[in-house]
Amino acid sequence: MSSNPSCTVYIGNLDERVSDRVLYDILIQAGRVVDLHIPRDRETDKPKGFAFAEYETKEIADYAVKLFSGLVTLYNRTLRFGISGQDKSASNPQT
């Protein structure tokens, strides 16, 4: 999906009823969304409960995480936001 992971925001704790359009309409408030992907289960075709949004720049992605974290609730679920892959690199530093 992303040509630049530092511009990609992970969105977790999504309810399966959340549509691309609803999520996009929320995310666009932080800045231009280049790509939005909600992965689906191959067998059931139901959303897997998370999404990835690629923003135009790393600064916009960082701003989106700060802006939305703890504040966005859809279908009684508070969404989780983070820069995609950031937790992996922090827990597995390269030597």
C-alpha positions as CSV (number, residue, x, y, z in Angstrom):
1,M,0.0,0.0,0.0
2,S,2.5,2.6,1.2
3,S,5.5,3.9,-0.6
4,N,6.5,5.7,2.6
5,P,5.6,3.9,5.9
6,S,6.4,7.0,8.0
7,C,3.4,8.7,6.3
8,T,1.1,5.8,7.0
9,V,-1.2,5.8,10.1
10,Y,-2.5,2.5,11.6
11,I,-6.1,2.8,12.9
12,G,-7.1,0.0,15.2
13,N,-10.2,-1.2,17.1
14,L,-12.5,-0.6,14.1
15,D,-16.0,-2.0,14.2
16,E,-16.9,-4.0,11.1
17,R,-19.7,-1.6,10.3
18,V,-17.3,1.3,9.7
19,S,-17.2,2.2,6.0
20,D,-14.3,3.6,4.0
21,R,-16.3,6.8,3.4
22,V,-17.0,7.4,7.1
23,L,-13.4,6.7,8.1
24,Y,-12.1,8.9,5.2
25,D,-14.4,11.8,6.2
26,I,-12.9,11.7,9.7
27,L,-9.2,11.3,8.6
28,I,-9.3,14.1,6.0
29,Q,-9.7,16.6,8.9
30,A,-6.0,16.2,9.6
31,G,-4.8,16.6,6.1
32,R,-4.9,15.1,2.6
33,V,-5.3,11.3,2.7
34,V,-3.4,9.7,-0.3
35,D,-4.7,6.2,0.3
36,L,-7.0,4.4,2.7
37,H,-7.1,0.6,3.1
38,I,-9.3,-1.5,5.4
39,P,-8.1,-5.1,5.1
40,R,-10.8,-7.8,4.8
41,D,-10.8,-11.5,5.7
42,R,-10.4,-13.6,2.6
43,E,-13.0,-16.2,3.6
44,T,-15.7,-14.1,5.2
45,D,-15.0,-10.7,3.4
46,K,-15.5,-9.0,6.8
47,P,-13.2,-6.2,7.8
48,K,-10.4,-7.3,10.1
49,G,-10.8,-4.5,12.6
50,F,-8.0,-2.2,11.5
51,A,-7.1,0.1,8.7
52,F,-4.2,2.0,7.2
53,A,-4.3,5.6,6.0
54,E,-1.4,7.2,4.0
55,Y,-1.1,10.9,4.4
56,E,0.8,13.3,2.0
57,T,3.6,13.9,4.5
58,K,5.1,12.5,7.7
59,E,4.2,15.7,9.5
60,I,0.5,15.3,8.6
61,A,0.6,11.7,9.7
62,D,2.1,12.6,13.0
63,Y,-0.5,15.4,13.4
64,A,-3.3,13.0,12.7
65,V,-2.1,10.6,15.4
66,K,-1.9,13.4,17.9
67,L,-5.2,14.9,16.9
68,F,-7.3,11.7,16.8
69,S,-5.8,9.5,19.6
70,G,-8.3,8.9,22.3
71,L,-10.9,11.2,20.7
72,V,-12.6,9.2,18.0
73,T,-15.3,6.8,18.9
74,L,-17.4,4.9,16.4
75,Y,-20.0,2.3,17.4
76,N,-19.0,2.6,21.0
77,R,-15.3,1.8,20.2
78,T,-12.5,4.2,20.8
79,L,-10.2,4.0,17.8
80,R,-6.4,3.6,18.3
81,F,-4.0,5.5,16.1
82,G,-0.3,5.2,15.6
83,I,2.4,5.6,12.9
84,S,2.4,2.3,11.0
85,G,5.3,0.0,12.1
86,Q,6.6,2.5,14.7
87,D,6.0,0.1,17.6
88,K,7.9,-2.7,15.8
89,S,11.0,-0.6,15.2
90,A,11.0,0.7,18.8
91,S,10.9,-2.8,20.3
92,N,13.4,-4.3,17.8
93,P,16.2,-1.8,17.4
94,Q,18.7,-2.4,14.6
95,T,22.3,-2.9,15.6
